Amino acid sequence: MTFKWVYHQLLSAYGQQHWWPGDSPFEIMAGAILTQNTAWPNVEKAITNLKQQQALNPQTILHTSQTKLAEWIRPSGYFNIKAERLKHYCDWYITQGEYPVLRQWHTEKLRDALLSVKGIGPETADDILLYAFERPVFVIDAYTRRIFSRLGLVNDIEKYEELRHLFESALKHEDDKTALLNEFHALIVWHGKQHCKNKPSCEGCVLRQECDF
């Protein structure tokens, strides 16, 4: 069993996910910050609120009071913290020249810069890189650790960077690596929600035949 085998099993079972939903790169970036420690339906409500206020752009977010911004994104949870993080991100984003400039940066430089922004950790940075900037990086989240440790392909004690490089190296020879990593992560999230929960629902799981758990 390999990472590629898992990918094909999930793709065959669920089809293409066309993830991450968003009308613009910045919407994807904002969603990556808002989805920290919350379920996606809550993020959608917060995004809808920002759109209704015509505030889903870095300039408006930066110049809106933190109290008002927190109220708009309340559905996403931890809204005061996330309002602060969004404002830090928008300040950095505008200062650097926004998408037209940042999209020209080398991936490692862009990743290091994202990680320097207060409130942006590795998972959020890689969400932004993969989905907004379409870079060939893999996102390691709780679903990834849970599924692949149960399959016996990882030990679930590896550090984030170790796991990221493990996935990226295993799929490095793909013709369109970015598209594959995008689809793979989306499929992992869907499978985790459907079957590989904290308490697994194994009936109908397409990976059951190879699962050590």
N, C-alpha and C positions, 0 to 999 in steps of 0.2 A: 504494500500500500504506500502511495506517495501523495504529496500535496496535490499534484496534478490529477490523480485519480479522484480524490475528494472533490476537487473542483468540478470535474465532469459529472460525477454522481449528483451533485447539488444542482448543476445547470440542467441536467436532464430531468430532474424532479420538479424544479421550480421555474425554469425558463429565465430569460434575461430580466433583470430587475430595474434597469435604467435609473440607477441611483447616482447622485444625490438630487432630490427635488429642489429646484430653485430657478428663478427667472433670470438671475444674473450671478456672476462670480461673487459679488459682495453679499448677496442673500445667502449663498452657500457658506461664506465665511461667518456671517452672523449666526446662522443656524448651528455651525460647529461649536461656537461658544455657548449658545443657549442650550444645546443638548447635553452639556456636562451634567451628569447625575440626575437625568430626568428622561422620561419616555418621549419619543418623537411627537405623538399627538399633542403633548403640552407645548412643544416648540412651535408647532404649526399654529396654535392659538396665539402665541406671542408674536410670531411673524405676521399673522393677520392683523393684529392690533397695530403693529408698526406701519403696515401698509395703509391701514385706515387713517392713521395720523400723518400719512405722507412722510414718514420718518425712517424709511428703510434705505438710508444712504448715510455715508460716514459723516458728512458735514452736519446734518440735522442731529444725529445721535451725539456728536461731540458738543454741540452748542445747546443741547437740551439739558435742563437740570437733572441731576442724578435721581432726585425724588420722582420727577415726572416720568423719566425713562423707566425706572424700576416699576412704576405702576403699570406702564404699558406692557412690560414683559413679565408681569406677575405670574401668568399661567406656567411659565417655565420653571418655577421654583428657584429658591436662593436668589430672588430677584434683585436684592440690594447688591449682593456680590457680583452678579452677572452684569448689572448696570455699570458698575465700576470697571469691570473687565472689558465690556464693550467700548466704553469711553477711552480706556487706555489703548485698546486695539485701533480704534478710529484715529486717535491722535498720531500713533505710529504710522498707520496706513496712509494718511494724508501727507504727513511729513516726508515719507519716502517716495511720493509721486503716484500712489495708487496703482491700479492694475496695469495700465499701459507701461509703467516703468518696471514694476516688480516682476511682471511676466517675462522680462528679459534676463532676470538674474539666474545664475546657475543654481541648481536645486539645493546643493549643500549650503551655499551662502544664504539662500532664502530660508531654508529650514533653521539655520542658526539664528537668523534675524527674528523669525517668528518666535523661537524659544526665548528670546531676550525680552519679549513683551510680557509684562506682568499679567498673570492669569492664563497664559498659553503654555500648556504642558505638551509632552510628546504626542499624545493621542490627538489632541485638538490641532496641533501643528500639522500632523500627517493627514488629518481629515481635510484641512485647508489645501495642503499641497496636492493631494490626490484628486479631490473633487473640484476645487475651484481653479487650481493652476494646471491640472492634468499632468502631474509629474509621477513617475514610476516609483512610488513609495507605497509601503503596505501599512495599514492601520492595525495595531494590536489593541484589541479591546477585551472585555470580559468574556464575550461570546467566543472569540478566537481561542483564548486560553482554555476555556472550559471544554469546547468541542475537541480540540486537538490533544489535550491531555487525556481525555477519555478514550480517544482513538490510539493513544500510546505513541504519538508522533512528537510530543514535547513532554517535558516533565512538570510544567507549571511552576517551576522555580527559577526559570531563566529571567533575566532582566529584560526590560522592554526592548532595548537596542539589540540585544542578542536575538530575540525572537524576530524582530523586524528584518534583520539581515538574513536570518535563516529562511524566511519566506521569500524575500527578494532574490536570494541566491538560487533557491530551488526553481524559480521561474524566470531566471535571467535570460534564457535563450528564446523566449517567446517573441514572435514577430511584432505584436502590439502589446508590449508588457503593461503599459499604463491601462489600457482597456481591460486587460485580464485581471489586474490587481483591483481595479474598480469593481468589476463584476464579482470577483471572488469574495471581496469583503462584504458586498451587499448580500450575496448568497449566504454567507456565514451568519450575518445578522438575522436574516429571515429564518434560517434553520434553527438558530438559537431560540428565537421567539416561538417557533412551532413545536420543537421537540426537545432541544438540548437546554432545558431550563435548569434551575437549581435542583428541582426535583424533576428528573427527566420523564418525558412522555415518549416511550420507545416504540409504541405501536405505530407502524407505518413509516418509521424512520428509515431512510434509504441508506444510512451508514451502519445500521444495526449489525449487519453480518460481520463487520470488521471492528466493532466497538468493544474494547476491553472492559468498559464500565458495566 
